[in-house]
């Protein structure tokens, strides 16, 4: 099939989104979720693949800004709503949409593209690699003892209206973005993501609640959660379902976690997306009682290698020539000299001999500092061409804080 790709027109959104829903085997979204998706869709960046008068493929992109090591917030295309109708699989529709999309991203001058995937294996052939992890926890709050940092007793906690507290919560979130690679700077409208609370998605839990942490009248943290009540033969067996917990300092963080551990009639806290280095792992006295698991979070690919590598900083001085392979985005192929340190970096084309050889996918995997080049070399995905280059580059690419995407898109 030769895909007939067209930019989505606003009046076609319902049909386009219905194609996406059918491809994912889902029923219609609750009204508030659907309205949010409609409101944030950038139709000018959304593609529909047509077969005659039928939409058989969908793909969109959001105009995001992504935190990278060093604190810069870099333009990034947030690839989203990708689907191909079951009747048109293995006919080149997805490849055509990915090709057109990356060309468009490059044309807009965005050096990065990111996505979350229902099936990560699909996107490796287009140069995407996992760059963040989600930590899932199921904490036994009866048996996992908790020790909070000094100063937690000085933090005031209070219930807040879910909607009315959004500006205060967003102010806390915005201050945190530059400090953790992978976090997204929220564009107008995206503040709604954290307070969507459709009853159909609660799985028997209560409505979403918000508690603010304050010190000297300033909001220094917040938590959003629901409670799923349950009883067994021994008594209450409820679960706190954690949505978000953000804070500006250890004391506020400790006060919020202590609050969650102490909610009446509950004996566990569950969360589906916490950073891999979450402080809670070091606040409990028995991590085995936390049911820790990990899964992939965000995938990333460099769209413009030179601009992407120059946009971040490096934890140690680095001067390395990279031989890059990128058949899907051939403008990235060739040798690039990366020179950088904690203050800044440059990355320009060169004819000098290469020190490391790798694909754009491996560069993407290491870009936010969560995956080391050394680990990729051990998997046979990076080749060291100059002795010592691998260790130096691997150290330089690292991050002292785990990259993390707080929410999907």
KOLDOLUM-851778 format. One record per residue (C-alpha): residue number from 1; residue in one letter; x, y, z. Coordinates in Angstrom, 3 decimals, m for minus. Layout:
REM residues N
<i NUM | aa a | xx X | yy Y | zz Z>
...
REM end
This chain:
REM residues 409
<i 1 | aa x | xx 0.000 | yy 0.000 | zz 0.000>
<i 2 | aa x | xx 1.147 | yy 3.527 | zz m0.794>
<i 3 | aa x | xx m0.122 | yy 5.448 | zz 2.233>
<i 4 | aa x | xx m2.017 | yy 8.638 | zz 1.462>
<i 5 | aa x | xx m0.817 | yy 10.760 | zz 4.364>
<i 6 | aa x | xx m2.625 | yy 13.980 | zz 5.137>
<i 7 | aa x | xx m2.439 | yy 16.486 | zz 7.954>
<i 8 | aa x | xx m5.458 | yy 16.119 | zz 10.205>
<i 9 | aa x | xx m8.230 | yy 18.668 | zz 9.825>
<i 10 | aa x | xx m9.984 | yy 19.702 | zz 13.063>
<i 11 | aa x | xx m13.354 | yy 18.450 | zz 11.805>
<i 12 | aa x | xx m11.897 | yy 14.958 | zz 11.297>
<i 13 | aa x | xx m10.773 | yy 14.520 | zz 14.897>
<i 14 | aa x | xx m13.617 | yy 12.239 | zz 16.061>
<i 15 | aa x | xx m13.150 | yy 9.830 | zz 13.165>
<i 16 | aa x | xx m9.372 | yy 9.901 | zz 13.569>
<i 17 | aa x | xx m9.548 | yy 9.285 | zz 17.308>
<i 18 | aa x | xx m12.111 | yy 6.537 | zz 16.806>
<i 19 | aa x | xx m9.615 | yy 4.769 | zz 14.523>
<i 20 | aa x | xx m7.056 | yy 4.976 | zz 17.329>
<i 21 | aa x | xx m9.494 | yy 3.600 | zz 19.912>
<i 22 | aa x | xx m10.444 | yy 0.667 | zz 17.695>
<i 23 | aa x | xx m6.796 | yy m0.190 | zz 17.040>
<i 24 | aa x | xx m6.182 | yy m0.378 | zz 20.791>
<i 25 | aa x | xx m9.264 | yy m2.498 | zz 21.341>
<i 26 | aa x | xx m10.721 | yy 0.000 | zz 23.765>
<i 27 | aa x | xx m14.205 | yy 1.259 | zz 24.361>
<i 28 | aa x | xx m14.941 | yy 4.946 | zz 24.095>
<i 29 | aa x | xx m13.094 | yy 7.078 | zz 26.633>
<i 30 | aa x | xx m14.981 | yy 8.835 | zz 29.434>
<i 31 | aa x | xx m16.107 | yy 12.283 | zz 28.362>
<i 32 | aa x | xx m13.573 | yy 14.240 | zz 30.430>
<i 33 | aa x | xx m10.644 | yy 12.134 | zz 29.200>
<i 34 | aa x | xx m11.786 | yy 12.450 | zz 25.607>
<i 35 | aa x | xx m12.205 | yy 16.196 | zz 25.924>
<i 36 | aa x | xx m8.697 | yy 16.512 | zz 27.338>
<i 37 | aa x | xx m7.257 | yy 14.510 | zz 24.436>
<i 38 | aa x | xx m9.139 | yy 16.704 | zz 21.992>
<i 39 | aa x | xx m7.982 | yy 19.891 | zz 23.676>
<i 40 | aa x | xx m4.261 | yy 19.027 | zz 23.590>
<i 41 | aa x | xx m4.206 | yy 17.501 | zz 20.088>
<i 42 | aa x | xx m2.135 | yy 19.626 | zz 17.731>
<i 43 | aa x | xx m3.978 | yy 18.931 | zz 14.502>
<i 44 | aa x | xx m1.266 | yy 20.620 | zz 12.432>
<i 45 | aa x | xx 1.175 | yy 18.005 | zz 13.759>
<i 46 | aa x | xx m1.206 | yy 15.062 | zz 13.419>
<i 47 | aa x | xx m1.267 | yy 12.680 | zz 10.469>
<i 48 | aa x | xx m4.010 | yy 10.499 | zz 9.080>
<i 49 | aa x | xx m3.270 | yy 7.659 | zz 6.678>
<i 50 | aa x | xx m6.152 | yy 7.273 | zz 4.234>
<i 51 | aa x | xx m7.259 | yy 4.329 | zz 2.122>
<i 52 | aa x | xx m9.905 | yy 5.867 | zz m0.086>
<i 53 | aa x | xx m12.372 | yy 7.543 | zz 2.268>
<i 54 | aa x | xx m11.262 | yy 5.552 | zz 5.348>
<i 55 | aa x | xx m8.665 | yy 6.535 | zz 7.939>
<i 56 | aa x | xx m6.457 | yy 3.481 | zz 8.506>
<i 57 | aa x | xx m3.548 | yy 5.017 | zz 10.407>
<i 58 | aa x | xx m2.976 | yy 7.753 | zz 12.979>
<i 59 | aa x | xx 0.053 | yy 9.559 | zz 14.371>
<i 60 | aa x | xx 0.459 | yy 12.815 | zz 16.240>
<i 61 | aa x | xx 3.081 | yy 14.919 | zz 17.968>
<i 62 | aa x | xx 3.074 | yy 17.403 | zz 20.818>
<i 63 | aa x | xx 5.389 | yy 20.410 | zz 20.934>
<i 64 | aa x | xx 7.132 | yy 19.624 | zz 24.207>
<i 65 | aa x | xx 10.224 | yy 20.891 | zz 25.985>
<i 66 | aa x | xx 12.253 | yy 18.221 | zz 27.759>
<i 67 | aa x | xx 14.727 | yy 18.567 | zz 30.643>
<i 68 | aa x | xx 18.174 | yy 17.184 | zz 29.802>
<i 69 | aa x | xx 21.341 | yy 16.718 | zz 31.908>
<i 70 | aa x | xx 22.655 | yy 20.100 | zz 32.948>
<i 71 | aa x | xx 19.239 | yy 21.691 | zz 33.418>
<i 72 | aa x | xx 18.462 | yy 22.888 | zz 29.908>
<i 73 | aa x | xx 14.915 | yy 22.400 | zz 28.665>
<i 74 | aa x | xx 15.112 | yy 21.365 | zz 25.005>
<i 75 | aa x | xx 12.437 | yy 21.298 | zz 22.271>
<i 76 | aa x | xx 11.236 | yy 17.741 | zz 21.702>
<i 77 | aa x | xx 8.459 | yy 16.218 | zz 19.645>
<i 78 | aa x | xx 6.184 | yy 14.097 | zz 21.825>
<i 79 | aa x | xx 5.120 | yy 11.330 | zz 19.456>
<i 80 | aa x | xx 1.640 | yy 10.125 | zz 20.343>
<i 81 | aa x | xx m1.609 | yy 8.473 | zz 19.236>
<i 82 | aa x | xx 0.115 | yy 6.108 | zz 16.808>
<i 83 | aa x | xx m1.987 | yy 3.283 | zz 15.381>
<i 84 | aa x | xx m2.590 | yy 1.228 | zz 12.250>
<i 85 | aa x | xx m5.898 | yy m0.472 | zz 11.529>
<i 86 | aa x | xx m5.781 | yy m4.273 | zz 11.860>
<i 87 | aa x | xx m6.904 | yy m4.517 | zz 8.231>
<i 88 | aa x | xx m3.797 | yy m2.650 | zz 7.050>
<i 89 | aa x | xx m0.938 | yy m4.139 | zz 9.069>
<i 90 | aa x | xx 2.397 | yy m4.962 | zz 7.425>
<i 91 | aa x | xx 1.678 | yy m2.767 | zz 4.431>
<i 92 | aa x | xx 4.129 | yy 0.044 | zz 5.215>
<i 93 | aa x | xx 1.635 | yy 2.415 | zz 6.821>
<i 94 | aa x | xx 3.542 | yy 2.810 | zz 10.097>
<i 95 | aa x | xx 6.887 | yy 3.213 | zz 8.360>
<i 96 | aa x | xx 5.430 | yy 5.901 | zz 6.102>
<i 97 | aa x | xx 4.030 | yy 7.817 | zz 9.082>
<i 98 | aa x | xx 7.298 | yy 7.557 | zz 11.031>
<i 99 | aa x | xx 9.267 | yy 8.717 | zz 7.983>
<i 100 | aa x | xx 7.013 | yy 11.724 | zz 7.411>
<i 101 | aa x | xx 6.893 | yy 12.577 | zz 11.089>
<i 102 | aa x | xx 10.659 | yy 12.619 | zz 11.623>
<i 103 | aa x | xx 11.113 | yy 14.714 | zz 8.489>
<i 104 | aa x | xx 8.591 | yy 17.189 | zz 9.898>
<i 105 | aa x | xx 10.263 | yy 17.201 | zz 13.322>
<i 106 | aa x | xx 13.585 | yy 17.982 | zz 11.705>
<i 107 | aa x | xx 11.964 | yy 20.738 | zz 9.678>
<i 108 | aa x | xx 10.698 | yy 22.340 | zz 12.890>
<i 109 | aa x | xx 14.207 | yy 22.342 | zz 14.354>
<i 110 | aa x | xx 13.443 | yy 19.993 | zz 17.238>
<i 111 | aa x | xx 16.584 | yy 17.945 | zz 18.013>
<i 112 | aa x | xx 14.749 | yy 15.197 | zz 19.918>
<i 113 | aa x | xx 11.690 | yy 12.988 | zz 19.559>
<i 114 | aa x | xx 10.212 | yy 11.072 | zz 22.501>
<i 115 | aa x | xx 7.341 | yy 8.664 | zz 23.009>
<i 116 | aa x | xx 5.790 | yy 6.113 | zz 25.343>
<i 117 | aa x | xx 5.061 | yy 2.782 | zz 23.739>
<i 118 | aa x | xx 2.462 | yy 0.080 | zz 24.187>
<i 119 | aa x | xx 5.019 | yy m2.235 | zz 22.534>
<i 120 | aa x | xx 8.577 | yy m0.821 | zz 22.750>
<i 121 | aa x | xx 9.985 | yy m3.369 | zz 20.276>
<i 122 | aa x | xx 8.076 | yy m1.643 | zz 17.477>
<i 123 | aa x | xx 10.061 | yy 1.575 | zz 17.677>
<i 124 | aa x | xx 13.643 | yy 0.316 | zz 17.824>
<i 125 | aa x | xx 13.775 | yy 0.047 | zz 14.053>
<i 126 | aa x | xx 12.972 | yy 3.750 | zz 13.838>
<i 127 | aa x | xx 15.863 | yy 4.673 | zz 16.147>
<i 128 | aa x | xx 14.046 | yy 4.979 | zz 19.476>
<i 129 | aa x | xx 15.493 | yy 3.565 | zz 22.707>
<i 130 | aa x | xx 14.279 | yy 3.413 | zz 26.304>
<i 131 | aa x | xx 15.700 | yy 6.286 | zz 28.370>
<i 132 | aa x | xx 13.620 | yy 6.297 | zz 31.558>
<i 133 | aa x | xx 12.288 | yy 3.681 | zz 33.945>
<i 134 | aa x | xx 9.068 | yy 3.606 | zz 35.902>
<i 135 | aa x | xx 9.326 | yy 2.168 | zz 39.385>
<i 136 | aa x | xx 6.215 | yy 0.377 | zz 40.593>
<i 137 | aa x | xx 5.828 | yy m0.088 | zz 44.342>
<i 138 | aa x | xx 3.370 | yy m1.911 | zz 46.573>
<i 139 | aa x | xx 4.446 | yy m0.875 | zz 50.056>
<i 140 | aa x | xx 3.298 | yy m2.745 | zz 53.136>
<i 141 | aa x | xx 2.895 | yy 0.281 | zz 55.397>
<i 142 | aa x | xx 2.342 | yy m1.904 | zz 58.461>
<i 143 | aa x | xx 5.663 | yy m3.753 | zz 58.188>
<i 144 | aa x | xx 7.897 | yy m1.330 | zz 56.266>
<i 145 | aa x | xx 9.032 | yy 1.065 | zz 58.962>
<i 146 | aa x | xx 9.496 | yy 4.679 | zz 57.872>
<i 147 | aa x | xx 12.094 | yy 7.199 | zz 59.024>
<i 148 | aa x | xx 11.598 | yy 10.755 | zz 57.821>
<i 149 | aa x | xx 14.219 | yy 13.524 | zz 57.511>
<i 150 | aa x | xx 14.711 | yy 16.210 | zz 60.121>
<i 151 | aa x | xx 12.318 | yy 19.094 | zz 59.692>
<i 152 | aa x | xx 9.307 | yy 17.013 | zz 58.660>
<i 153 | aa x | xx 7.498 | yy 18.070 | zz 61.838>
<i 154 | aa x | xx 7.777 | yy 21.712 | zz 60.755>
<i 155 | aa x | xx 5.810 | yy 21.067 | zz 57.556>
<i 156 | aa x | xx 2.095 | yy 21.826 | zz 57.669>
<i 157 | aa x | xx m0.199 | yy 19.537 | zz 55.701>
<i 158 | aa x | xx m3.692 | yy 20.496 | zz 54.627>
<i 159 | aa x | xx m6.383 | yy 19.195 | zz 52.333>
<i 160 | aa x | xx m6.891 | yy 21.302 | zz 49.240>
<i 161 | aa x | xx m9.543 | yy 21.456 | zz 46.559>
<i 162 | aa x | xx m8.357 | yy 19.294 | zz 43.669>
<i 163 | aa x | xx m9.074 | yy 21.868 | zz 40.991>
<i 164 | aa x | xx m8.316 | yy 24.930 | zz 43.043>
<i 165 | aa x | xx m4.884 | yy 23.632 | zz 44.059>
<i 166 | aa x | xx m3.652 | yy 23.199 | zz 40.478>
<i 167 | aa x | xx m1.756 | yy 26.539 | zz 40.267>
<i 168 | aa x | xx 0.128 | yy 25.872 | zz 43.510>
<i 169 | aa x | xx 0.997 | yy 22.312 | zz 42.465>
<i 170 | aa x | xx 2.120 | yy 23.437 | zz 39.031>
<i 171 | aa x | xx 4.426 | yy 26.039 | zz 40.591>
<i 172 | aa x | xx 6.151 | yy 23.260 | zz 42.572>
<i 173 | aa x | xx 6.373 | yy 21.022 | zz 39.508>
<i 174 | aa x | xx 7.855 | yy 23.809 | zz 37.355>
<i 175 | aa x | xx 10.671 | yy 24.369 | zz 39.855>
<i 176 | aa x | xx 11.562 | yy 20.671 | zz 39.723>
<i 177 | aa x | xx 11.703 | yy 20.266 | zz 35.932>
<i 178 | aa x | xx 15.281 | yy 21.478 | zz 35.267>
<i 179 | aa x | xx 16.661 | yy 19.281 | zz 38.030>
<i 180 | aa x | xx 15.635 | yy 15.896 | zz 36.636>
<i 181 | aa x | xx 16.295 | yy 14.772 | zz 33.049>
<i 182 | aa x | xx 13.193 | yy 13.444 | zz 31.348>
<i 183 | aa x | xx 10.675 | yy 15.750 | zz 32.970>
<i 184 | aa x | xx 8.451 | yy 17.740 | zz 30.637>
<i 185 | aa x | xx 7.856 | yy 21.448 | zz 30.893>
<i 186 | aa x | xx 4.070 | yy 21.631 | zz 30.943>
<i 187 | aa x | xx 2.451 | yy 23.660 | zz 28.195>
<i 188 | aa x | xx m0.875 | yy 25.413 | zz 28.826>
<i 189 | aa x | xx m3.628 | yy 22.842 | zz 29.129>
<i 190 | aa x | xx m1.362 | yy 20.047 | zz 30.338>
<i 191 | aa x | xx m1.919 | yy 21.010 | zz 33.978>
<i 192 | aa x | xx m5.264 | yy 19.207 | zz 33.577>
<i 193 | aa x | xx m3.508 | yy 15.850 | zz 33.120>
<i 194 | aa x | xx m2.822 | yy 15.409 | zz 36.824>
<i 195 | aa x | xx m6.400 | yy 16.022 | zz 37.988>
<i 196 | aa x | xx m8.358 | yy 13.939 | zz 35.473>
<i 197 | aa x | xx m10.438 | yy 11.600 | zz 37.592>
<i 198 | aa x | xx m12.976 | yy 9.695 | zz 35.528>
<i 199 | aa x | xx m14.974 | yy 7.298 | zz 37.684>
<i 200 | aa x | xx m14.637 | yy 4.588 | zz 35.025>
<i 201 | aa x | xx m10.869 | yy 4.504 | zz 35.650>
<i 202 | aa x | xx m10.937 | yy 4.437 | zz 39.473>
<i 203 | aa x | xx m11.236 | yy 0.643 | zz 39.801>
<i 204 | aa x | xx m13.302 | yy 0.985 | zz 42.954>
<i 205 | aa x | xx m11.145 | yy 3.658 | zz 44.586>
<i 206 | aa x | xx m12.375 | yy 6.985 | zz 45.919>
<i 207 | aa x | xx m12.284 | yy 10.239 | zz 44.059>
<i 208 | aa x | xx m8.848 | yy 11.844 | zz 43.746>
<i 209 | aa x | xx m7.708 | yy 13.893 | zz 46.752>
<i 210 | aa x | xx m4.980 | yy 16.496 | zz 47.180>
<i 211 | aa x | xx m2.904 | yy 17.411 | zz 50.228>
<i 212 | aa x | xx m0.517 | yy 20.361 | zz 50.168>
<i 213 | aa x | xx 2.689 | yy 20.639 | zz 52.192>
<i 214 | aa x | xx 3.451 | yy 24.159 | zz 53.417>
<i 215 | aa x | xx 6.232 | yy 25.895 | zz 55.290>
<i 216 | aa x | xx 5.969 | yy 29.536 | zz 56.377>
<i 217 | aa x | xx 2.922 | yy 29.923 | zz 54.149>
<i 218 | aa x | xx 4.674 | yy 28.626 | zz 51.009>
<i 219 | aa x | xx 3.616 | yy 25.451 | zz 49.233>
<i 220 | aa x | xx 6.668 | yy 23.181 | zz 49.174>
<i 221 | aa x | xx 5.062 | yy 19.936 | zz 48.040>
<i 222 | aa x | xx 1.861 | yy 18.101 | zz 47.228>
<i 223 | aa x | xx 0.387 | yy 14.653 | zz 46.935>
<i 224 | aa x | xx m2.565 | yy 13.406 | zz 44.907>
<i 225 | aa x | xx m4.026 | yy 10.049 | zz 45.785>
<i 226 | aa x | xx m7.172 | yy 7.958 | zz 46.162>
<i 227 | aa x | xx m8.177 | yy 5.354 | zz 48.746>
<i 228 | aa x | xx m9.490 | yy 1.928 | zz 47.816>
<i 229 | aa x | xx m11.357 | yy 0.548 | zz 50.819>
<i 230 | aa x | xx m11.258 | yy m3.152 | zz 51.618>
<i 231 | aa x | xx m11.877 | yy m5.387 | zz 54.606>
<i 232 | aa x | xx m10.891 | yy m8.949 | zz 55.413>
<i 233 | aa x | xx m11.414 | yy m11.297 | zz 58.354>
<i 234 | aa x | xx m8.779 | yy m9.402 | zz 60.360>
<i 235 | aa x | xx m10.181 | yy m5.914 | zz 59.763>
<i 236 | aa x | xx m9.443 | yy m2.991 | zz 57.430>
<i 237 | aa x | xx m7.231 | yy m3.774 | zz 54.443>
<i 238 | aa x | xx m7.391 | yy m0.575 | zz 52.403>
<i 239 | aa x | xx m4.968 | yy 0.685 | zz 49.772>
<i 240 | aa x | xx m3.677 | yy 4.198 | zz 49.124>
<i 241 | aa x | xx m3.380 | yy 4.620 | zz 45.365>
<i 242 | aa x | xx m0.701 | yy 7.247 | zz 44.784>
<i 243 | aa x | xx m0.994 | yy 9.418 | zz 41.678>
<i 244 | aa x | xx 1.595 | yy 12.188 | zz 42.259>
<i 245 | aa x | xx 3.979 | yy 13.189 | zz 45.018>
<i 246 | aa x | xx 6.325 | yy 16.107 | zz 44.412>
<i 247 | aa x | xx 8.317 | yy 18.198 | zz 46.870>
<i 248 | aa x | xx 11.012 | yy 20.833 | zz 46.958>
<i 249 | aa x | xx 13.047 | yy 19.445 | zz 49.869>
<i 250 | aa x | xx 13.593 | yy 16.284 | zz 51.945>
<i 251 | aa x | xx 11.533 | yy 17.463 | zz 54.924>
<i 252 | aa x | xx 8.428 | yy 18.084 | zz 52.821>
<i 253 | aa x | xx 8.968 | yy 14.790 | zz 51.041>
<i 254 | aa x | xx 9.184 | yy 12.946 | zz 54.337>
<i 255 | aa x | xx 6.096 | yy 14.644 | zz 55.729>
<i 256 | aa x | xx 4.039 | yy 13.639 | zz 52.678>
<i 257 | aa x | xx 5.186 | yy 10.019 | zz 52.716>
<i 258 | aa x | xx 4.533 | yy 9.800 | zz 56.461>
<i 259 | aa x | xx 1.038 | yy 11.091 | zz 55.855>
<i 260 | aa x | xx 0.369 | yy 8.401 | zz 53.240>
<i 261 | aa x | xx 1.691 | yy 5.679 | zz 55.552>
<i 262 | aa x | xx m0.668 | yy 6.807 | zz 58.318>
<i 263 | aa x | xx m4.007 | yy 7.081 | zz 56.521>
<i 264 | aa x | xx m6.635 | yy 5.303 | zz 58.592>
<i 265 | aa x | xx m8.032 | yy 1.926 | zz 57.529>
<i 266 | aa x | xx m5.206 | yy 1.313 | zz 55.022>
<i 267 | aa x | xx m2.202 | yy m0.968 | zz 55.132>
<i 268 | aa x | xx m0.425 | yy m0.366 | zz 51.816>
<i 269 | aa x | xx 0.539 | yy 2.320 | zz 49.335>
<i 270 | aa x | xx 0.731 | yy 1.484 | zz 45.655>
<i 271 | aa x | xx 2.179 | yy 3.577 | zz 42.850>
<i 272 | aa x | xx 2.676 | yy 2.750 | zz 39.190>
<i 273 | aa x | xx 5.196 | yy 5.407 | zz 38.243>
<i 274 | aa x | xx 7.905 | yy 6.638 | zz 40.582>
<i 275 | aa x | xx 11.513 | yy 7.537 | zz 39.679>
<i 276 | aa x | xx 14.019 | yy 4.701 | zz 39.912>
<i 277 | aa x | xx 15.939 | yy 6.569 | zz 42.634>
<i 278 | aa x | xx 12.891 | yy 7.621 | zz 44.646>
<i 279 | aa x | xx 13.844 | yy 8.638 | zz 48.190>
<i 280 | aa x | xx 11.227 | yy 6.278 | zz 49.620>
<i 281 | aa x | xx 13.640 | yy 3.381 | zz 48.992>
<i 282 | aa x | xx 15.982 | yy 4.927 | zz 51.567>
<i 283 | aa x | xx 13.309 | yy 6.044 | zz 54.032>
<i 284 | aa x | xx 11.928 | yy 2.553 | zz 54.722>
<i 285 | aa x | xx 13.774 | yy 0.086 | zz 56.917>
<i 286 | aa x | xx 12.789 | yy m3.002 | zz 54.888>
<i 287 | aa x | xx 12.772 | yy m2.477 | zz 51.138>
<i 288 | aa x | xx 11.608 | yy m6.071 | zz 50.648>
<i 289 | aa x | xx 8.227 | yy m4.895 | zz 51.947>
<i 290 | aa x | xx 7.965 | yy m2.421 | zz 49.080>
<i 291 | aa x | xx 7.293 | yy m4.841 | zz 46.208>
<i 292 | aa x | xx 9.636 | yy m2.926 | zz 43.917>
<i 293 | aa x | xx 9.394 | yy m3.588 | zz 40.181>
<i 294 | aa x | xx 10.537 | yy m1.685 | zz 37.104>
<i 295 | aa x | xx 9.262 | yy m1.224 | zz 33.584>
<i 296 | aa x | xx 10.258 | yy 0.918 | zz 30.646>
<i 297 | aa x | xx 9.031 | yy 4.489 | zz 30.594>
<i 298 | aa x | xx 9.944 | yy 6.946 | zz 27.849>
<i 299 | aa x | xx 11.743 | yy 6.221 | zz 24.579>
<i 300 | aa x | xx 13.916 | yy 8.824 | zz 22.834>
<i 301 | aa x | xx 15.695 | yy 9.265 | zz 19.536>
<i 302 | aa x | xx 18.048 | yy 12.068 | zz 18.468>
<i 303 | aa x | xx 16.603 | yy 13.727 | zz 15.379>
<i 304 | aa x | xx 19.588 | yy 16.036 | zz 14.916>
<i 305 | aa x | xx 22.649 | yy 14.408 | zz 16.505>
<i 306 | aa x | xx 24.806 | yy 17.523 | zz 16.615>
<i 307 | aa x | xx 22.161 | yy 19.778 | zz 18.145>
<i 308 | aa x | xx 21.004 | yy 17.105 | zz 20.595>
<i 309 | aa x | xx 24.470 | yy 16.357 | zz 21.988>
<i 310 | aa x | xx 25.332 | yy 20.052 | zz 22.216>
<i 311 | aa x | xx 22.134 | yy 20.811 | zz 24.145>
<i 312 | aa x | xx 23.150 | yy 18.947 | zz 27.321>
<i 313 | aa x | xx 26.149 | yy 19.118 | zz 29.610>
<i 314 | aa x | xx 28.513 | yy 16.325 | zz 30.704>
<i 315 | aa x | xx 29.573 | yy 15.234 | zz 34.165>
<i 316 | aa x | xx 33.256 | yy 15.035 | zz 33.193>
<i 317 | aa x | xx 35.309 | yy 16.616 | zz 30.393>
<i 318 | aa x | xx 34.856 | yy 14.693 | zz 27.162>
<i 319 | aa x | xx 36.488 | yy 14.959 | zz 23.737>
<i 320 | aa x | xx 35.402 | yy 12.039 | zz 21.600>
<i 321 | aa x | xx 34.746 | yy 11.330 | zz 17.918>
<i 322 | aa x | xx 31.583 | yy 9.311 | zz 17.354>
<i 323 | aa x | xx 30.961 | yy 7.266 | zz 14.212>
<i 324 | aa x | xx 27.171 | yy 7.318 | zz 13.978>
<i 325 | aa x | xx 25.001 | yy 4.929 | zz 11.995>
<i 326 | aa x | xx 21.418 | yy 6.034 | zz 11.318>
<i 327 | aa x | xx 19.827 | yy 4.548 | zz 8.180>
<i 328 | aa x | xx 16.350 | yy 5.896 | zz 9.013>
<i 329 | aa x | xx 17.610 | yy 9.481 | zz 9.448>
<i 330 | aa x | xx 20.665 | yy 9.429 | zz 7.151>
<i 331 | aa x | xx 21.496 | yy 13.090 | zz 7.762>
<i 332 | aa x | xx 22.873 | yy 11.948 | zz 11.135>
<i 333 | aa x | xx 25.328 | yy 9.433 | zz 9.702>
<i 334 | aa x | xx 29.057 | yy 10.053 | zz 9.797>
<i 335 | aa x | xx 31.603 | yy 11.279 | zz 12.317>
<i 336 | aa x | xx 30.852 | yy 13.821 | zz 15.013>
<i 337 | aa x | xx 33.315 | yy 15.363 | zz 17.460>
<i 338 | aa x | xx 31.729 | yy 15.932 | zz 20.846>
<i 339 | aa x | xx 33.586 | yy 18.282 | zz 23.191>
<i 340 | aa x | xx 31.993 | yy 19.182 | zz 26.494>
<i 341 | aa x | xx 32.012 | yy 19.397 | zz 30.257>
<i 342 | aa x | xx 29.724 | yy 20.550 | zz 33.055>
<i 343 | aa x | xx 29.538 | yy 24.062 | zz 31.592>
<i 344 | aa x | xx 28.489 | yy 23.265 | zz 28.030>
<i 345 | aa x | xx 29.249 | yy 21.345 | zz 24.863>
<i 346 | aa x | xx 29.708 | yy 21.465 | zz 21.110>
<i 347 | aa x | xx 29.189 | yy 18.715 | zz 18.564>
<i 348 | aa x | xx 30.348 | yy 19.226 | zz 14.992>
<i 349 | aa x | xx 31.064 | yy 17.059 | zz 11.979>
<i 350 | aa x | xx 34.664 | yy 15.942 | zz 11.567>
<i 351 | aa x | xx 36.906 | yy 13.801 | zz 9.386>
<i 352 | aa x | xx 39.111 | yy 12.788 | zz 12.333>
<i 353 | aa x | xx 39.416 | yy 9.075 | zz 13.162>
<i 354 | aa x | xx 36.509 | yy 7.712 | zz 15.192>
<i 355 | aa x | xx 36.879 | yy 6.757 | zz 18.869>
<i 356 | aa x | xx 33.519 | yy 5.024 | zz 19.308>
<i 357 | aa x | xx 31.102 | yy 3.506 | zz 16.789>
<i 358 | aa x | xx 27.404 | yy 3.255 | zz 17.560>
<i 359 | aa x | xx 23.975 | yy 3.864 | zz 16.092>
<i 360 | aa x | xx 21.651 | yy 6.769 | zz 16.773>
<i 361 | aa x | xx 19.582 | yy 4.367 | zz 18.848>
<i 362 | aa x | xx 22.471 | yy 3.809 | zz 21.273>
<i 363 | aa x | xx 23.084 | yy 7.546 | zz 21.463>
<i 364 | aa x | xx 19.428 | yy 7.932 | zz 22.375>
<i 365 | aa x | xx 19.632 | yy 5.237 | zz 25.044>
<i 366 | aa x | xx 22.556 | yy 7.013 | zz 26.747>
<i 367 | aa x | xx 21.353 | yy 10.563 | zz 26.143>
<i 368 | aa x | xx 19.625 | yy 11.258 | zz 29.480>
<i 369 | aa x | xx 22.269 | yy 9.456 | zz 31.527>
<i 370 | aa x | xx 20.183 | yy 6.520 | zz 32.701>
<i 371 | aa x | xx 21.928 | yy 3.897 | zz 30.535>
<i 372 | aa x | xx 25.722 | yy 3.762 | zz 30.356>
<i 373 | aa x | xx 27.685 | yy 3.453 | zz 27.148>
<i 374 | aa x | xx 29.719 | yy 0.779 | zz 28.919>
<i 375 | aa x | xx 26.599 | yy m1.355 | zz 29.424>
<i 376 | aa x | xx 25.738 | yy m0.939 | zz 25.759>
<i 377 | aa x | xx 29.266 | yy m1.937 | zz 24.761>
<i 378 | aa x | xx 28.953 | yy m5.103 | zz 26.815>
<i 379 | aa x | xx 25.795 | yy m5.903 | zz 24.849>
<i 380 | aa x | xx 27.711 | yy m5.467 | zz 21.593>
<i 381 | aa x | xx 25.892 | yy m2.297 | zz 20.660>
<i 382 | aa x | xx 28.841 | yy 0.127 | zz 20.997>
<i 383 | aa x | xx 32.367 | yy m0.482 | zz 19.649>
<i 384 | aa x | xx 35.437 | yy 1.114 | zz 21.188>
<i 385 | aa x | xx 37.904 | yy 2.124 | zz 18.459>
<i 386 | aa x | xx 40.347 | yy 4.042 | zz 20.670>
<i 387 | aa x | xx 41.433 | yy 2.495 | zz 23.943>
<i 388 | aa x | xx 40.088 | yy 4.430 | zz 26.910>
<i 389 | aa x | xx 37.483 | yy 6.340 | zz 24.922>
<i 390 | aa x | xx 34.600 | yy 4.204 | zz 26.169>
<i 391 | aa x | xx 35.239 | yy 4.759 | zz 29.860>
<i 392 | aa x | xx 35.730 | yy 8.505 | zz 29.478>
<i 393 | aa x | xx 32.596 | yy 8.941 | zz 27.375>
<i 394 | aa x | xx 30.501 | yy 6.670 | zz 29.568>
<i 395 | aa x | xx 31.368 | yy 8.655 | zz 32.689>
<i 396 | aa x | xx 30.705 | yy 11.957 | zz 30.920>
<i 397 | aa x | xx 27.269 | yy 10.892 | zz 29.667>
<i 398 | aa x | xx 26.117 | yy 9.797 | zz 33.142>
<i 399 | aa x | xx 23.598 | yy 11.593 | zz 35.345>
<i 400 | aa x | xx 23.644 | yy 11.771 | zz 39.144>
<i 401 | aa x | xx 19.842 | yy 11.736 | zz 39.194>
<i 402 | aa x | xx 17.760 | yy 9.095 | zz 37.454>
<i 403 | aa x | xx 15.899 | yy 10.333 | zz 34.380>
<i 404 | aa x | xx 12.147 | yy 10.086 | zz 34.773>
<i 405 | aa x | xx 8.943 | yy 10.891 | zz 32.916>
<i 406 | aa x | xx 6.246 | yy 11.698 | zz 35.513>
<i 407 | aa x | xx 3.256 | yy 11.095 | zz 33.238>
<i 408 | aa x | xx 2.377 | yy 9.701 | zz 29.880>
<i 409 | aa x | xx 1.237 | yy 11.499 | zz 26.783>
REM end
